[in-house]
Amino acid sequence: MKYIIWIAIFLFLQGCSVKQSPMKAYTLDGDTNQKAYSYKFKDKTIKVAYPQGLKEKMGRNMQFSYSNTEYGSYQNSQWSNTIGQLLQGTFIQTLQQSELFRGVFSYTSTAQADYRLESTIFDFSHRVRGKTSYAIVSIQFALIDSNGGQMVKSRLFRYAVPTETTNAKGYVDATNIAMGMLSKDSIAWLAQ
């Protein structure tokens, strides 16, 4: 009789267990295939520094906000890697495919480079306001001459792309559109 009671309690507790949705991981997949039609840097090399975050957390969590002061992270969705690593990889891929430079390296490379591309992330989040939402991408680039350490030029790129849905999937889709725009605009800016 004692075993029957324990089995009944066990089965009851199993039925009351909370089932969570499986974790979904997303990655950046914007259009990075932007060709440069400038020969300004054809014989130069560049290193891409790891992006620095000022306000944003640089982890795998996907950030959202419902107001200017209320922030959170999705519980069942995350980035496939840290935001810094995903962005650095995207920047390197964009520069390589543009063929603007003779060589493009990660900042950890021991190779010497003529230039360094530094980036600062001001905002990389999902802004939800009622039934509308936007993927916000705000990143500043600085092109640095590695020989003298002088800044050649700098520019802030900011995009607010409307999402089709207010969930994580809608945010990722809109973020990838913003990253495609950033790739195109940053290559055009560097080629000037």
SETI-440178 format. One record per residue: residue number from 1; residue in one letter; x, y, z of N, C-alpha, C, O in turn. Coordinates in steps of 0.02 Angstrom, whole numbers, plus 32768, in hexadecimal, padded with zeros to 4 digits. Each point is the difference from the previous one (the first is absolute). Example, Ala and Ser with C-alpha at 12.3 -4.5 7.8 and 13.67 -1.06 7.14 Angstrom:
   seq   type    npx    npy    npz   capx   capy   capz    cpx    cpy    cpz    opx    opy    opz
     1      A   8294   7EE4   8186   7FD3   803B   8000   802D   803C   8000   8034   7FFF   8021
     2      S   7FBA   8036   7FBB   802A   803B   8003   7FD9   8037   8025   8019   8037   8008
This chain:
   seq   type    npx    npy    npz   capx   capy   capz    cpx    cpy    cpz    opx    opy    opz
     1      M   8029   7FC4   8000   7FD7   803C   8000   802B   803F   8000   7FF1   8032   7FDF
     2      K   8046   7FCB   8047   802E   8038   8004   801D   8010   7FBB   8007   803B   7FEE
     3      Y   800A   7F92   7FEB   801C   800A   7FBD   7FCD   801E   7FD0   8011   8029   7FD5
     4      I   7FB1   7FC4   8033   7FCC   801B   7FD4   7FF8   804B   800C   7FF6   8026   7FD1
     5      I   800D   7FEE   806E   7FFB   8048   8010   803A   8026   7FE2   7FF7   8035   7FE3
     6      W   8046   7FB0   8023   803B   8021   7FE3   7FFB   8003   7FB4   8013   8033   7FE3
     7      I   7FD6   7F99   7FFE   7FF7   8001   7FB7   7FCD   8033   7FEC   8009   8024   7FCF
     8      A   7FC1   7FE0   8056   7FCB   8031   7FF1   801B   8048   8007   7FF2   802A   7FD6
     9      I   8035   7FE2   8060   801D   8043   8009   8031   8010   7FC8   8000   8037   7FE5
    10      F   8029   7F98   8009   8030   8009   7FC9   7FDC   8011   7FBF   8014   802F   7FDD
    11      L   7FB9   7FAC   8012   7FDB   800D   7FC2   7FDD   8043   8002   7FFC   8023   7FCE
    12      F   7FEA   7FF0   806D   7FE0   8041   8007   8032   8038   7FF4   7FF1   8030   7FDC
    13      L   804A   7FCB   8041   8033   8033   7FF7   801A   8003   7FB8   8010   8036   7FE8
    14      Q   7FF4   7F93   7FF7   8014   7FFE   7FBA   7FCE   8027   7FD4   8014   8023   7FD2
    15      G   7FAD   7FD5   803E   7FCC   8024   7FD9   8001   804A   800D   7FE8   8026   7FD6
    16      C   8032   7FEF   8063   8002   8048   8011   8041   8022   7FEB   8008   803C   800A
    17      S   8025   7F9F   7FDA   8040   801E   7FEE   7FF6   8035   7FC9   7FD5   7FF9   7FD5
    18      V   8053   803A   802E   7FFD   8036   7FD0   802C   7FED   7FC4   803B   7FEF   8007
    19      K   7FA7   8013   7FBF   8026   7FF0   7FC3   8012   8041   7FDD   7FD4   8028   7FF0
    20      Q   806C   7FE1   8004   8017   803D   7FDF   800D   7FF1   7FB6   8010   7FC8   7FED
    21      S   7FE8   806C   7FEC   8010   7FFA   7FB9   804B   7FF7   7FF9   8027   801A   8028
    22      P   7FEF   7FC1   7FA5   8048   7FF8   7FF7   8021   8042   7FEC   7FE1   802C   7FE1
    23      M   805E   7FDC   8032   8026   803C   7FF1   800D   8003   7FB5   8017   7FCF   7FE2
    24      K   7FDC   806B   8000   800F   800A   7FB9   803C   802F   7FFB   8003   8032   8023
    25      A   802C   7FBC   7FB2   803B   8029   7FF5   7FFE   801E   7FBA   7FF1   7FDD   7FD0
    26      Y   801D   8063   802C   7FFF   8024   7FC0   8045   801D   7FF2   8028   800A   802D
    27      T   7FE4   8003   7F93   8040   801E   7FED   7FF4   803B   7FD1   7FC8   8009   7FE7
    28      L   806C   801E   800D   7FFB   8038   7FD1   800B   7FE5   7FBA   802E   7FD9   7FF3
    29      D   7FA7   803B   7FDF   8005   7FE9   7FBB   7FEA   8037   7FD1   7FD6   7FF5   7FD4
    30      G   8046   8046   8034   7FF0   8037   7FD4   8026   7FF9   7FBF   802E   7FD7   7FFA
    31      D   7FBF   8050   7FD4   8021   7FFE   7FBE   8044   8022   8007   8004   803D   7FFF
    32      T   8030   7F9B   8006   8044   801B   8009   8027   8002   7FBE   803A   8014   8000
    33      N   7FA8   7FD7   7FCA   8023   7FFD   7FC0   7FFA   8043   7FDC   7FD9   8006   7FD0
    34      Q   804D   802A   8047   8000   8043   7FE4   8044   800E   7FDF   8032   8006   8023
    35      K   7FCF   7FFE   7F9C   803F   800D   7FDC   8011   804B   8003   7FD4   802B   7FFB
    36      A   806C   7FE2   800D   8018   8045   8000   801D   800F   7FBB   8026   7FD8   7FE5
    37      Y   7FC9   8060   8000   801A   8014   7FBF   8030   803A   8009   7FFD   8033   7FDD
    38      S   8030   7FC3   8052   8033   8032   800E   8043   7FDC   8008   8003   7FC8   801B
    39      Y   8032   8057   7FCE   8042   7FE2   8005   802B   8024   8034   803D   7FF9   8000
    40      K   7FA2   802D   802A   8023   8029   8032   802B   7FD6   8030   8037   8015   8012
    41      F   7FB1   7FB0   8001   8023   7FD6   8031   8016   7FBD   7FE3   800F   7FD2   8026
    42      K   7FF4   8027   7F98   800D   7FC0   7FE0   8042   7FE0   8016   8006   7FC3   8001
    43      D   802C   8066   8010   8040   7FE4   8015   800A   8004   804C   8038   7FF8   8018
    44      K   7F93   8015   800D   8003   8008   8049   7FDE   7FC5   8023   7FD8   7FDC   7FE3
    45      T   8039   801C   805D   7FE1   7FCD   802A   7FDE   8020   803B   800F   8039   8013
    46      I   7FC2   7FA3   800B   7FDA   801C   8039   7FF2   7FC9   8033   7FF4   7FC6   7FEF
    47      K   800E   804D   8050   7FEC   7FD4   8037   7FBE   801A   801C   7FF5   803D   8006
    48      V   7FDF   7F95   800A   7FBF   8012   801C   8001   7FF1   804B   8005   7FC7   8015
    49      A   7FF6   806E   8013   8001   7FFA   8048   7FBF   7FE3   801A   7FCC   8005   7FDF
    50      Y   8037   7FDD   805C   7FC4   7FE6   8020   7FD4   803B   8014   8019   802F   801F
    51      P   7FA7   7FD0   7FD0   7FD3   8038   8010   7FFB   800D   804B   8001   7FD2   8029
    52      Q   7FFB   806D   7FE8   7FF8   8015   8046   7FB8   8016   800B   7FE3   8022   7FD6
    53      G   8001   7FCA   8061   7FBB   8015   8011   8001   8034   8036   8023   7FF9   8033
    54      L   7FB7   803C   7FC3   7FFC   8034   8034   7FC7   7FF2   8030   800B   7FF9   803C
    55      K   7FB9   8002   7FA9   7FC6   7FF4   802B   7FE7   7FB8   7FFB   7FE4   7FE5   8030
    56      E   8027   7FFC   7F98   7FE4   7FBE   7FF3   802B   7FC8   801E   803D   8004   8002
    57      K   7FA1   7FC8   8016   8023   7FC4   8016   8017   7FDB   7FC2   7FDB   7FFB   7FCF
    58      M   8061   7FEA   8033   801D   7FE0   7FC6   7FFB   7FB4   8002   8028   7FDD   7FE0
    59      G   7FA9   8009   8044   7FF9   7FB8   8006   7FD4   7FE2   7FCA   7FF7   801E   7FCB
    60      R   7FEF   7FA7   8043   7FD6   7FDC   7FCF   7FB6   8012   8007   7FD8   7FF0   7FD4
    61      N   8016   8031   8063   7FBA   8011   800A   7FE7   8033   7FCD   8023   802E   7FED
    62      M   7F9E   7FC8   7FFD   7FE0   802E   7FD2   7FDB   8033   802B   7FD3   7FEF   8026
    63      Q   803F   8050   7FD2   7FE4   8035   8029   7FC2   801F   7FE0   7FFD   8007   7FC3
    64      F   7FD1   800A   8067   7FC5   8024   7FE8   7FEF   8036   8033   8017   7FFE   8039
    65      S   7FC1   8033   7FB1   7FE9   8034   802E   7FB8   8011   7FF1   7FEA   7FFF   7FC6
    66      Y   7FF1   8010   806F   7FBB   8017   7FF9   7FFA   804B   800B   7FCD   801E   7FF1
    67      S   8068   8001   802A   8003   8048   800A   804A   8014   8001   802C   7FD5   7FFA
    68      N   7FE1   806B   800E   8046   8017   8001   8026   7FE9   803E   803D   8002   8001
    69      T   7F9F   7FE9   8033   8021   7FEC   803E   7FF3   7FB7   8013   801D   7FE8   8031
    70      E   7FBA   7FF4   7FAA   7FEE   7FBB   8011   801D   7FD0   7FCC   7FEB   8001   7FC6
    71      Y   8046   7FD6   804E   8022   7FD1   7FD4   7FF9   7FB9   8019   7FF4   7FF4   803C
    72      G   8014   7FDD   7F97   7FFF   7FBA   8013   8022   7FD6   7FCB   8018   8019   7FCD
    73      S   7FEA   7FA5   803F   801D   7FD0   7FD1   7FCE   7FC9   7FF2   7FDA   7FEC   802C
    74      Y   8025   7FFC   7F97   7FD5   7FC8   7FEE   8017   7FC2   8026   803C   7FF4   8006
    75      Q   7F94   7FE6   8014   8012   7FC5   8027   800A   7FC2   7FD5   8028   7FD4   8012
    76      N   7FB6   8027   7FB6   8004   7FC4   7FD7   8023   800C   7FBD   7FFD   7FD6   7FD3
    77      S   8023   8063   8025   8024   8011   7FC3   8041   8023   8012   8003   8028   802F
    78      Q   8031   7FC7   7FAC   8040   8021   800B   8028   8001   7FBF   7FEE   7FDE   7FD0
    79      W   8048   8049   8030   802D   8000   7FC7   802A   7FC1   8001   800C   7FE4   8036
    80      S   800B   8006   7F91   8028   7FC3   7FFB   8046   8009   801D   8022   7FCE   8010
    81      N   7FF4   806F   7FF9   8041   8011   801C   7FF8   8043   8022   7FCA   801D   7FFD
    82      T   806A   7FFD   8022   7FFA   8043   801E   7FF7   8033   7FC8   8017   7FF6   7FC7
    83      I   7FC8   8040   8049   7FF5   8035   7FCE   8042   801A   7FE5   8006   800C   7FC3
    84      G   802B   7FFC   8067   8041   8018   7FE9   801F   7FD3   7FCC   801A   8017   7FCE
    85      Q   7FE4   7FA7   803E   801D   7FD1   7FD1   7FD8   7FFE   7FBF   801D   7FFC   7FC9
    86      L   7FA0   8006   803C   7FD7   8000   7FC3   800D   803E   7FD6   8006   7FFC   7FC3
    87      L   7FFE   803E   805E   800B   803E   7FDC   8046   8002   7FE1   8008   8013   7FC6
    88      Q   802B   7FDA   8060   8044   8000   7FE6   8005   7FD2   7FC3   801E   8012   7FCE
    89      G   7FC4   7FB3   8037   8000   7FD2   7FC7   7FDC   801D   7FC3   8017   7FF7   7FC8
    90      T   7FB2   802B   8044   7FDA   8020   7FCA   802A   8038   7FE0   8001   8006   7FC2
    91      F   8020   8022   8066   802A   8037   7FE5   8039   7FE3   7FD7   800F   801A   7FCA
    92      I   8012   7FB2   804E   8037   7FE1   7FDB   7FE7   7FE3   7FBE   801F   800B   7FCC
    93      Q   7FA9   7FD2   8036   7FE3   7FE3   7FC4   7FED   8036   7FCD   800C   7FF9   7FC4
    94      T   7FD6   803C   8054   7FED   8038   7FD4   803D   801E   7FDD   7FFF   800B   7FC4
    95      L   8035   8002   8063   803D   801E   7FE4   8022   7FD1   7FCF   8019   8016   7FCC
    96      Q   7FEA   7FA9   8044   801F   7FD0   7FD2   7FDA   7FFC   7FBE   801F   8000   7FCB
    97      Q   7FA0   7FFC   8039   7FD7   7FF9   7FC3   7FFF   8040   7FD7   7FF4   7FFE   7FC4
    98      S   8019   803B   805C   8001   803F   7FDB   803D   8007   7FD4   7FFF   8025   7FCF
    99      E   8037   7FB9   8043   8040   8004   7FDD   801D   8047   8000   8027   8012   7FD5
   100      L   7FC5   8015   805D   8019   8044   8008   8049   8000   8016   8026   802C   7FEC
   101      F   7FEC   7FA3   803E   8045   7FFB   801A   8021   7FC0   7FE5   7FDE   7FD0   7FEE
   102      R   8064   8032   800F   8026   7FC5   7FEA   7FF9   7FC7   8031   7FFD   7FC5   7FED
   103      G   8001   804B   8053   7FF9   7FCE   8034   7FD6   801A   803A   8005   803A   8012
   104      V   7FD3   7F9A   800C   7FD6   8011   8039   800D   7FCC   8036   7FFC   7FC4   7FF4
   105      F   8015   8053   8048   8013   7FD3   8037   7FD9   8010   803F   7FE8   8038   800A
   106      S   8011   7F94   801F   7FE5   800A   8043   8036   8024   8029   803B   7FFC   7FF1
   107      Y   7FAF   8027   8041   8030   8026   8029   8031   7FD3   8025   8036   8017   8013
   108      T   7FB9   7FAA   7FF6   802D   7FD2   8023   8038   7FE6   7FD2   802E   7FDE   8018
   109      S   7FCE   8030   7FA8   8033   7FEA   7FD1   8043   8021   8011   8002   803A   8015
   110      T   8035   7FA1   7FE0   8043   801D   800C   801A   8026   7FC3   8035   801E   8002
   111      A   7FA5   7FE0   7FC7   8014   8024   7FC4   7FFE   804B   800B   7FD5   801A   8024
   112      Q   8059   8009   7FBC   8000   8049   8002   7FCA   8019   7FCF   7FF5   7FE1   7FCC
   113      A   7FEB   8055   8046   7FCB   801D   7FD5   800A   804B   7FFA   801A   8020   802E
   114      D   7FD1   7FFB   7F9A   8005   8049   7FF4   7FCC   8027   8027   800D   8038   8017
   115      Y   7FB7   7FAA   7FF1   7FC9   8022   8020   7FE0   7FD3   8034   8009   7FC3   8001
   116      R   7FD0   805D   802C   7FD9   7FDD   8032   7FB9   801D   7FFE   7FF7   803D   8001
   117      L   7FD7   7F97   7FFE   7FBB   8016   8003   7FE5   7FF1   8046   7FFB   7FC7   8014
   118      E   7FF5   806F   8010   7FE4   7FF9   8043   7FB6   800E   7FFD   7FE9   8029   7FD8
   119      S   7FF1   7FB6   8053   7FB7   800B   8001   7FE8   8005   8048   8018   7FDD   802D
   120      T   7FB7   804F   7FDD   7FE0   8009   8040   7FB5   7FF6   7FF7   7FE1   801F   7FD6
   121      I   8003   7FB5   8053   7FB9   7FF1   7FFB   7FDA   802C   8031   800A   7FFD   803D
   122      F   7FCB   802E   7FA8   7FD6   802B   802A   7FBE   7FDE   8010   7FE5   8009   8036
   123      D   8000   7FD2   7F9A   7FC0   7FDE   800B   7FFB   7FC6   7FCF   8010   8006   7FC5
   124      F   7FDA   7FC1   8055   7FF6   7FC4   7FD8   7FC8   7FDA   8023   800D   7FD0   8025
   125      S   7FB4   8045   7FCF   7FC9   7FE5   8027   7FBF   8002   7FDA   7FFB   801A   7FC8
   126      H   7FD3   7FC9   8057   7FBC   7FFD   7FE5   7FD6   8032   8028   7FF7   7FF8   803C
   127      R   7FEF   803B   7FA2   7FD8   8033   8021   7FB6   7FF3   7FF1   7FEA   8005   7FC7
   128      V   7FF1   7FE9   806D   7FB8   7FF0   7FF9   7FD9   8039   8021   800A   8010   803A
   129      R   7FC8   800C   7F9F   7FD5   8036   8019   7FB8   7FF0   7FEA   7FEC   800F   7FC8
   130      G   7FEE   7FD2   8065   7FBC   7FEC   7FF0   8001   7FC8   7FCC   801F   7FCC   800B
   131      K   7FBE   803F   7FBD   7FFD   7FCC   7FCC   8035   8009   7FCA   8003   7FD9   7FD1
   132      T   8027   805B   8036   8036   800A   7FCF   8043   7FF3   8022   8008   8008   803D
   133      S   8027   7FE3   7F9A   8042   7FF4   801C   8035   800A   7FC9   7FF1   7FFD   7FC5
   134      Y   804B   8010   8052   8038   800E   7FD3   803F   7FDB   8017   800B   7FF7   803C
   135      A   801D   7FF4   7F94   8043   7FE8   800E   802D   803E   7FFD   8003   8021   7FCC
   136      I   801F   7FED   8069   802C   803B   8004   8048   7FE9   7FFB   8017   7FD7   8028
   137      V   800E   8046   7FA8   8047   7FF3   7FF8   8022   8045   7FFC   7FF4   8026   7FD2
   138      S   8036   7FE8   805F   8024   8040   8003   8049   7FF2   8010   8011   7FEE   8038
   139      I   8019   801A   7F95   8047   7FEF   8007   802B   8037   7FE1   7FF1   8019   7FCA
   140      Q   8043   7FFB   805A   802F   8031   7FE7   8041   7FDD   7FEB   801A   7FD6   8025
   141      F   7FFE   803B   7FA0   8040   7FE6   7FE7   8034   8037   8001   7FF1   803A   7FF4
   142      A   804D   7FB2   801A   8039   802E   7FFA   8037   7FDB   7FDA   8014   7FC9   8013
   143      L   8003   8055   7FB7   8037   7FE5   7FD8   8040   8021   801A   8008   803D   7FFE
   144      I   8026   7F99   801B   803E   8018   801F   803C   7FEC   7FD6   8004   7FC6   7FEA
   145      D   8029   8069   800A   803F   7FF1   7FDE   802E   7FDD   8033   8013   801F   8032
   146      S   7FFE   7FA4   7FC2   8027   7FD9   8030   8047   801A   8009   801E   7FF7   8035
   147      N   7FFD   8029   7F98   8045   8018   8004   8007   8039   8032   802E   7FFF   8029
   148      G   7FA7   8033   7FD4   8005   8039   802D   7FCC   8001   8037   8004   8029   802E
   149      G   7FCA   7FAB   7FCE   7FCB   7FFF   8032   7FCD   8037   7FF7   7FD6   800B   802C
   150      Q   802D   8018   7F9C   7FD2   8038   7FF4   7FBE   7FE6   7FE4   7FFE   7FD1   7FD8
   151      M   7FCB   804F   803D   7FC0   7FEF   7FE4   7FFA   801F   7FBB   800A   803C   7FF7
   152      V   7FE6   7F9B   7FD7   7FF7   8017   7FBC   7FBA   801D   7FF7   7FF8   8036   7FE4
   153      K   7FD6   7FA5   8034   7FBB   8018   7FFE   7FD5   7FD7   802F   8014   7FCA   8015
   154      S   7FB1   8051   7FFB   7FD2   7FDF   802E   7FB9   8010   7FEB   7FF2   8036   7FE6
   155      R   7FE1   7F9A   8027   7FB9   800D   7FEF   7FD3   7FD3   802A   8010   7FC5   800C
   156      L   7FB7   8057   8008   7FCD   7FDA   8024   7FCB   7FEA   7FCF   7FE6   8029   7FD9
   157      F   8009   7F97   8027   7FCB   7FE4   7FD7   7FC8   7FEC   802E   800B   7FDC   8032
   158      R   7FB7   803A   7FBF   7FC7   7FEF   802A   7FC5   7FEC   7FD5   7FEE   8023   7FD1
   159      Y   7FF4   7FA4   8040   7FC8   7FE5   7FDA   7FC9   7FEB   8031   800D   7FE5   8035
   160      A   7FB4   8028   7FB7   7FC5   7FEA   8025   7FD3   7FDF   7FCC   7FDC   8022   7FDC
   161      V   8027   7F9B   8020   7FDB   7FDB   7FCE   7FC1   7FE3   8020   8005   7FDC   8031
   162      P   7FC0   8033   7FB3   7FC2   7FE3   801C   7FFF   7FB4   7FFB   8019   7FE4   7FCF
   163      T   7FCC   7FFC   8064   7FFA   7FB7   8001   7FBA   7FEC   7FE9   7FD0   8026   8009
   164      E   802B   7F9E   7FDB   7FBE   7FE7   7FEB   7FD9   7FE5   803C   7FC3   8001   8001
   165      T   8061   7FE6   8031   7FE2   7FE7   803D   8026   801D   803B   8038   8018   7FF8
   166      T   7FAA   7FE6   8043   8021   801B   803C   8026   7FCB   8027   8012   800B   803A
   167      N   7FF9   7FBB   7FA8   8025   7FCB   8023   804A   7FFF   7FEA   8015   802A   7FD8
   168      A   8011   7FA7   8043   8047   7FFB   7FF1   800D   7FF3   7FB6   802F   801D   7FE4
   169      K   7FAA   7FBA   7FFC   8009   7FF1   7FB8   7FF8   803E   7FD6   8028   800D   7FD3
   170      G   7FA5   801B   803B   7FF6   8040   7FDD   803A   802F   800B   8016   8023   7FD2
   171      Y   8004   7FDE   806B   803A   8029   8010   803E   7FEB   7FD8   8023   802B   7FE5
   172      V   7FE9   7F94   8018   803B   7FE7   7FDB   7FFA   8010   7FB6   8031   8015   7FE1
   173      D   7F95   7FE0   8002   7FF6   800E   7FB8   800E   804A   7FF1   8021   8010   7FCF
   174      A   7FC5   801D   805B   800B   8048   7FF6   8049   8013   800D   801B   802B   7FDF
   175      T   8004   7FB4   8052   8047   800E   800F   802B   7FED   7FC4   8030   8023   7FF0
   176      N   7FC1   7FA5   7FF0   8026   7FEB   7FC5   7FF8   8031   7FC6   802F   800B   7FDA
   177      I   7F96   8013   8020   7FF7   8035   7FCD   802C   803C   8011   8021   801C   7FD5
   178      A   7FDF   7FF7   806B   8029   8038   8016   804A   7FF2   7FF5   8026   802D   7FED
   179      M   7FF0   7F95   801F   8046   7FEF   7FF6   8013   8002   7FB6   8038   8012   7FEF
   180      G   7F9A   7FDC   7FE5   800C   8007   7FB8   8009   8048   7FED   802C   8011   7FD8
   181      M   7FAB   801B   8045   8005   8048   7FF3   8043   801B   801B   8021   8028   7FDF
   182      L   7FF2   7FC1   805D   803F   8015   801E   803B   7FEA   7FD5   802F   8026   7FF6
   183      S   7FCF   7F9D   7FF1   8036   7FE7   7FD5   8008   802C   7FC2   8038   8015   7FEF
   184      K   7F91   7FF9   7FF0   8002   8029   7FC3   8019   8046   800F   802C   801A   7FDE
   185      D   7FB8   8005   8056   8012   8045   8010   8048   8007   801A   8022   8030   7FF1
   186      S   7FF5   7F9F   8036   8044   8005   801B   8034   7FF7   7FCA   8035   8021   8002
   187      I   7FBE   7FB3   7FCD   802F   7FF8   7FC9   8003   803F   7FD5   8035   8016   7FEC
   188      A   7F90   8007   8007   7FFE   803F   7FD9   8026   8037   8025   8023   8028   7FE1
   189      W   7FD5   7FDB   8061   8021   8033   802A   804C   7FF6   7FFF   8026   8030   7FF7
   190      L   7FF1   7F91   8011   8047   7FF3   7FFF   8020   800E   7FBC   8039   8017   7FFC
   191      A   7FA1   7FDD   7FCF   801B   8009   7FBC   8006   8049   7FEC   8021   800F   7FCF
   192      Q   7FBF   801E   8056   8002   8048   7FEF   8046   801D   8009   800A   803B   7FF4
